[in-house]
Amino acid sequence: MWVPANMQMEPSRPTVGCYSVSAARGSARAVARHETRMPHRTPYPLTLMILRSAAVVSLVVQGTQALPQNSFVLDRGRAGQFELGMTVDEVYKVAGRENVRAATSHRGAESRPALEIRIPGSRAAAALTLSLDRICLPLAAWGIEVHDPRFRTSNGLGVGSTLRELRRVYRSVNVVGIDTDDGAHVAISNLGVWFELNPARTFTDSSRVATVWVFPQTAAVRARRCPDQVRQPAG
C-alpha cells in the first residue's frame, strides 16, 4: 500500500484476541489496583455460621453469669433468695418460670407438692426442691431441700461438708435419725437446718453431707406473712 512520504505508519502491535498487548497489560494493572482496594469479603454461609456461633456463646455467657454472693447463703428459714413462706408466684419471679418444674417431694412418710428450681451453674439437676403447703392461704414454700454445694452457711458448711467439719464448728452434735423415716442427719436447731448424710450403718469423720434441709418454721412464717390468721391465746 502507498503511503505519503510525510507520514510514517506506526508498526502494528501484536494482539491477544481483540485486545492489544499494551491494552491487556493496562487492564491487568487496573484489576490489580481494584482488587487491592476491595475489602476482603467472607463468604455468606461462613458469615452466618460465625454470627450464630457468637449468639450462642453470648447466651451461654449470660446464662452462667456469677450470681451475687448472698444468693447462696444458707440461713434460718432461707437458701439464698428463696425463703420459707414464698408463694409459687413469688418463686417464679425470682427463679424465672422457665427454671421451675412441678414435682412431688417425698420426705419421711409424707408426700407434698413441690417445685424443683434449676440455677445456672449447678451440677445437680435441681439446685433446690421447695416442698409446698398452705401455710397461709395460697401454696407456699414449707421446707427447702438444698442439693447445690454452692449454698453455704456463714461458717462455710453445706452439701459436701464432712462430719469432721460439722463437729469442728458444732462440737457437741451427733448423728440422729438413723434407721428412721427422717434419715441420718445432724440437726442444728439455732440455724434451722438439718445436714443430711448418705444412708449408712456407721458414720465416720469422713462421712459427707448429701443434702441440707431448711426445715419448716410454720409459726414464724404465719406471724410474718399472715398475722391475722394466727390464733390468739384465750384470756
C-alpha positions as CSV (number, residue, x, y, z in Angstrom):
1,M,0.0,0.0,0.0
2,W,1.3,3.5,-0.9
3,V,1.9,5.9,1.9
4,P,2.8,9.5,1.6
5,A,6.4,10.4,2.4
6,N,5.5,12.8,5.2
7,M,3.5,10.1,7.0
8,Q,5.0,7.1,8.8
9,M,2.9,4.1,9.7
10,E,3.2,3.0,13.3
11,P,4.3,-0.6,13.4
12,S,1.5,-2.8,14.3
13,R,1.4,-4.3,17.8
14,P,0.8,-8.0,18.4
15,T,-2.7,-8.6,19.7
16,V,-4.2,-11.1,22.0
17,G,-7.7,-11.8,20.9
18,C,-9.3,-8.4,20.1
19,Y,-7.0,-6.5,22.6
20,S,-3.5,-5.3,22.1
21,V,-0.8,-6.5,24.4
22,S,-0.5,-2.9,25.9
23,A,-4.2,-2.8,26.5
24,A,-4.1,-6.2,28.2
25,R,-1.2,-5.0,30.4
26,G,-3.1,-1.9,31.3
27,S,-6.3,-3.8,32.2
28,A,-4.3,-6.2,34.3
29,R,-2.8,-3.3,36.3
30,A,-6.2,-1.8,36.7
31,V,-7.7,-5.1,38.0
32,A,-4.8,-5.4,40.4
33,R,-5.4,-1.9,41.8
34,H,-9.1,-2.6,42.1
35,E,-8.5,-5.9,44.0
36,T,-6.1,-4.1,46.3
37,R,-8.7,-1.5,47.2
38,M,-11.5,-4.1,47.6
39,P,-12.1,-5.2,51.2
40,H,-11.9,-9.0,51.9
41,R,-15.4,-10.5,52.0
42,T,-16.2,-13.6,54.0
43,P,-18.5,-15.9,52.1
44,Y,-22.1,-15.5,53.2
45,P,-22.6,-19.1,54.6
46,L,-19.4,-18.7,56.7
47,T,-20.6,-15.3,58.0
48,L,-23.9,-16.7,59.0
49,M,-22.2,-19.5,60.8
50,I,-19.9,-17.1,62.7
51,L,-22.9,-14.9,63.7
52,R,-24.9,-17.9,65.0
53,S,-21.9,-19.2,67.0
54,A,-21.4,-15.7,68.5
55,A,-25.1,-15.6,69.5
56,V,-24.9,-19.0,71.2
57,V,-21.8,-18.1,73.1
58,S,-23.4,-14.8,74.2
59,L,-26.5,-16.7,75.5
60,V,-24.3,-19.2,77.4
61,V,-22.3,-16.4,79.0
62,Q,-25.4,-14.6,80.0
63,G,-26.9,-17.8,81.5
64,T,-23.8,-18.6,83.5
65,Q,-23.0,-15.2,84.9
66,A,-22.0,-15.3,88.5
67,L,-24.8,-14.6,90.9
68,P,-24.3,-12.2,93.9
69,Q,-22.6,-13.9,96.8
70,N,-25.6,-13.6,99.0
71,S,-27.6,-15.6,96.5
72,F,-26.0,-18.8,98.1
73,V,-26.2,-18.0,101.8
74,L,-27.8,-20.7,104.0
75,D,-29.5,-19.2,107.0
76,R,-32.5,-19.7,109.2
77,G,-35.6,-20.1,107.0
78,R,-33.8,-19.4,103.7
79,A,-31.5,-20.6,101.0
80,G,-30.2,-17.5,99.2
81,Q,-33.1,-15.6,97.6
82,F,-35.6,-18.4,98.4
83,E,-37.3,-18.3,101.8
84,L,-39.9,-20.2,103.6
85,G,-43.4,-18.8,103.0
86,M,-42.7,-17.7,99.4
87,T,-45.7,-18.3,97.2
88,V,-45.5,-20.1,93.9
89,D,-45.8,-16.8,92.0
90,E,-43.0,-15.3,94.1
91,V,-40.8,-18.3,93.3
92,Y,-41.5,-17.8,89.6
93,K,-40.5,-14.1,89.8
94,V,-37.2,-14.9,91.5
95,A,-36.2,-18.0,89.5
96,G,-37.9,-17.4,86.2
97,R,-40.7,-19.7,85.2
98,E,-38.5,-21.5,82.7
99,N,-36.3,-22.6,85.6
100,V,-39.1,-24.1,87.7
101,R,-40.6,-27.5,87.4
102,A,-43.5,-29.0,89.3
103,A,-42.6,-32.2,91.2
104,T,-43.5,-34.2,94.3
105,S,-41.5,-34.2,97.5
106,H,-41.1,-37.4,99.5
107,R,-39.8,-36.7,103.0
108,G,-40.3,-39.3,105.6
109,A,-43.7,-40.9,105.3
110,E,-45.3,-37.8,103.7
111,S,-45.6,-36.6,100.1
112,R,-46.2,-33.0,99.2
113,P,-46.4,-30.9,96.0
114,A,-43.0,-29.3,95.3
115,L,-41.1,-27.1,92.9
116,E,-37.7,-28.0,91.6
117,I,-35.5,-25.0,91.0
118,R,-32.8,-25.0,88.4
119,I,-30.0,-22.4,88.9
120,P,-27.3,-21.8,86.2
121,G,-24.0,-23.4,87.0
122,S,-25.5,-26.1,89.2
123,R,-24.3,-29.6,88.6
124,A,-27.4,-31.0,90.2
125,A,-30.5,-31.5,88.1
126,A,-32.4,-29.4,90.7
127,A,-30.3,-27.0,92.8
128,L,-33.3,-26.7,95.3
129,T,-36.5,-28.5,95.9
130,L,-39.2,-26.5,97.6
131,S,-41.9,-28.5,99.4
132,L,-45.2,-26.7,99.4
133,D,-48.1,-26.4,101.8
134,R,-50.9,-23.9,102.6
135,I,-49.1,-22.1,105.4
136,C,-51.4,-19.1,104.9
137,L,-53.9,-19.3,102.1
138,P,-52.0,-20.0,98.8
139,L,-49.5,-22.7,98.4
140,A,-46.1,-21.6,99.7
141,A,-42.6,-22.9,100.5
142,W,-42.9,-25.1,103.5
143,G,-39.4,-26.5,103.5
144,I,-36.3,-26.2,101.3
145,E,-34.1,-29.1,100.2
146,V,-30.7,-28.0,99.1
147,H,-28.7,-30.1,96.6
148,D,-26.3,-27.4,95.2
149,P,-23.0,-27.3,97.1
150,R,-22.6,-23.6,96.4
151,F,-25.1,-22.9,99.1
152,R,-23.2,-22.4,102.4
153,T,-23.8,-21.3,105.9
154,S,-21.8,-18.2,107.2
155,N,-19.2,-20.6,108.5
156,G,-18.8,-22.5,105.2
157,L,-20.9,-25.6,105.8
158,G,-23.1,-27.2,103.1
159,V,-23.5,-30.1,100.7
160,G,-20.2,-32.0,100.6
161,S,-19.0,-30.9,104.0
162,T,-17.7,-33.8,106.2
163,L,-18.9,-34.8,109.7
164,R,-15.5,-33.7,110.9
165,E,-16.1,-30.2,109.6
166,L,-19.5,-30.1,111.2
167,R,-18.1,-31.1,114.6
168,R,-15.3,-28.6,114.3
169,V,-17.9,-25.8,114.3
170,Y,-20.6,-27.5,116.4
171,R,-18.6,-29.7,118.9
172,S,-21.5,-31.4,120.6
173,V,-23.5,-32.5,117.6
174,N,-24.4,-36.2,117.0
175,V,-25.8,-38.0,114.1
176,V,-29.5,-38.8,114.8
177,G,-32.4,-40.3,112.8
178,I,-30.5,-43.4,111.8
179,D,-33.0,-46.1,110.6
180,T,-35.9,-43.7,110.8
181,D,-38.1,-42.1,108.2
182,D,-36.2,-38.8,108.8
183,G,-32.9,-40.4,107.8
184,A,-29.5,-39.9,109.3
185,H,-28.8,-36.2,109.9
186,V,-27.1,-33.6,112.1
187,A,-29.7,-31.1,113.3
188,I,-28.5,-27.5,114.1
189,S,-31.7,-26.1,115.7
190,N,-30.5,-22.5,116.1
191,L,-29.6,-22.4,112.4
192,G,-32.9,-24.1,111.4
193,V,-31.3,-26.8,109.2
194,W,-30.5,-30.4,109.1
195,F,-27.3,-31.7,107.4
196,E,-28.5,-35.0,105.9
197,L,-25.9,-37.7,105.4
198,N,-25.9,-40.5,102.9
199,P,-27.6,-43.7,104.3
200,A,-25.1,-45.9,106.2
201,R,-24.9,-48.1,109.3
202,T,-22.0,-46.3,110.8
203,F,-20.7,-42.8,110.3
204,T,-17.1,-41.6,110.5
205,D,-15.5,-38.2,110.4
206,S,-15.2,-38.5,106.6
207,S,-18.9,-39.1,106.1
208,R,-20.3,-36.3,103.9
209,V,-23.4,-34.2,103.8
210,A,-25.6,-35.2,100.9
211,T,-28.5,-32.7,101.3
212,V,-29.2,-29.7,103.5
213,W,-32.8,-29.4,104.7
214,V,-34.1,-26.0,105.7
215,F,-36.8,-27.3,108.0
216,P,-40.3,-25.7,108.4
217,Q,-40.8,-22.6,110.5
218,T,-44.6,-22.5,110.2
219,A,-45.4,-20.4,113.2
220,A,-42.8,-17.8,112.3
221,V,-43.9,-17.7,108.7
222,R,-47.6,-17.2,109.6
223,A,-46.6,-14.4,112.1
224,R,-44.7,-12.6,109.3
225,R,-47.0,-13.3,106.3
226,C,-50.5,-13.7,107.6
227,P,-50.6,-12.4,111.2
228,D,-54.4,-12.0,111.0
229,Q,-54.6,-15.8,110.7
230,V,-52.5,-16.5,113.8
231,R,-54.7,-17.7,116.7
232,Q,-54.5,-15.5,119.7
233,P,-54.3,-17.2,123.1
234,A,-57.5,-17.2,125.1
235,G,-57.9,-15.0,128.1
